Each structure stands twice: as C-alpha cells, then as structure tokens.
Amino acid sequence: AQSVTQLDSQVPVFEEAPVELRCNYSSSVSVYLFWYVQYPNQGLQLLLKYLSGSTLVKGINGFEAEFNKSQTSFHLRKPSVHISDTAEYFCAVSAPRRGGGNKLTFGTGTQLKVEL
Amino acid sequence: EAQVTQNPRYLITVTGKKLTVTCSQNMNHEYMSWYRQDPGLGLRQIYYSMNVEVTDKGDVPEGYKVSRKEKRNFPLILESPSPNQTSLYFCASSPSTSGGVSKNIQYFGAGTRLSVL
C-alpha cells in the first residue's frame, strides 16, 4: 500500500518570500503524484500533477513541484508567495488498487500562512 | 459548468437520527468517492464506486452506507450518526480510475460540514 508524508503541518512565511512544502511518498509500484490546494471554506482544487517525463512540473498560480524518484519526494515550491496563497496544501499519490482501478491517498496537509 | 455538487453544505444533527448527504456530478464520470477530512489526519476515503451498482469500502467505512443507482449520483448515508462522525465530508469524481493519469484526476465538491451532537 502507498503512503504520503507531509512533515510540516504549518509553514508561516512572509509575503514575497520563497516557500517549499515537503512531500515524501512510499509505494512499491509506479505512482501518479498530485498537489491539491484547499482555500478556506472551499473544496479541493488541483494545483498540479506529475504524469511522467520531465521531473519539474508547473501548476497554477506560479507553483511548481519536482519529482525525485530516488528520494521518493515531490516537494512543492513557489519563488514568491502572495497573501492569497494562504491555504492548506495536500500532497496525494495515486497507485493501482488490488481488485482494479487506482486509489488516491492523501497526506495530512500543510497549512501555509502568508504574512505581511 | 462541470461540477460536483454536495448538499447540504452544513448540517447539525443529533445522535441516532438518520441522515443523507447527496452528491451529484454532471461530467458523466465513472468513478465517485467519499472522503472525510479531520484535523491532522488529512482526507480518508470512506467508500468509492467504480460505476453504477459497483461500490466498495475505503479506509474508514464503519457507520456509513452508499448507493450508486445512477451514474451521476452517489449519496452518503449515516443510518445512526454518532459524535465521532462529526467531520468535513467531500465527494469527488473522476472520469475513470484506469487508463492515463488524466482520467485519474479527481474533482471535488465544496464539502459538507457535519456536526453530530
């Protein structure tokens, strides 16, 4: 079975500073990787996804993530954050499920708080 | 507009009073799923459905029921709610769970915040 670890439950950062949200996963098979964002009182929105190919993936709102197979990581980065980036960010992996289909497993989330 | 719609958005109820949270998607997706979100635990899957009349347990199915009689609807039923089911619930759908990753992307509803007193 796959698992996802987001070590940082909260990340405070000043506006216009860079940020990195860490995500590590474990799986015995190839996986698909995702980052979702949840703004206050809203559902989850897809930020970016890793399919295959280039290890650097660009998403919406200036975010990007780098897939590192040897370290089984998929860290999310943004070079300069804005107040509006304040939200909870979830890393997720999708892997084949016993019995067919794929299962999406989420990390516990990282609350990004951007301060002035 | 393509969307996943959950109702109600907020619900306060008492222990033991049966309730249903509805979920509907207008994208003709095969796969639908229910999650609960609790602080520090992320999202955990309750039940999922790979197509009409095909449902299966996720990681935390105890105390919940689902049905999939039509492709677009996937209601979540709590026959006898208890306080430990107080949570934020999300419904999600995706075109499929096989094939390319684009078919695996899940689209989420806005959530239902449930309080069981």
Chai-1 contact restraints between the chains, C-beta under 6 A:
chainA,res_idxA,chainB,res_idxB,connection_type,confidence,min_distance_angstrom,max_distance_angstrom,comment,restraint_id
A,Y32,B,V101,contact,1.0,0.0,6.0,A-B,restraint_1
A,Y32,B,N104,contact,1.0,0.0,6.0,A-B,restraint_2
A,G43,B,F108,contact,1.0,0.0,6.0,A-B,restraint_3
A,G43,B,G109,contact,1.0,0.0,6.0,A-B,restraint_4
A,G43,B,A110,contact,1.0,0.0,6.0,A-B,restraint_5
A,G43,B,G111,contact,1.0,0.0,6.0,A-B,restraint_6
A,L44,B,F108,contact,1.0,0.0,6.0,A-B,restraint_7
A,L51,B,V101,contact,1.0,0.0,6.0,A-B,restraint_8
A,S94,B,N104,contact,1.0,0.0,6.0,A-B,restraint_9
A,G101,B,M50,contact,1.0,0.0,6.0,A-B,restraint_10
A,G101,B,T97,contact,1.0,0.0,6.0,A-B,restraint_11
A,N102,B,T97,contact,1.0,0.0,6.0,A-B,restraint_12
A,N102,B,N104,contact,1.0,0.0,6.0,A-B,restraint_13
A,L104,B,Q106,contact,1.0,0.0,6.0,A-B,restraint_14
A,F106,B,G42,contact,1.0,0.0,6.0,A-B,restraint_15
A,F106,B,L43,contact,1.0,0.0,6.0,A-B,restraint_16
A,G107,B,G42,contact,1.0,0.0,6.0,A-B,restraint_17
A,T108,B,G40,contact,1.0,0.0,6.0,A-B,restraint_18
A,T108,B,G42,contact,1.0,0.0,6.0,A-B,restraint_19
A,G109,B,G42,contact,1.0,0.0,6.0,A-B,restraint_20
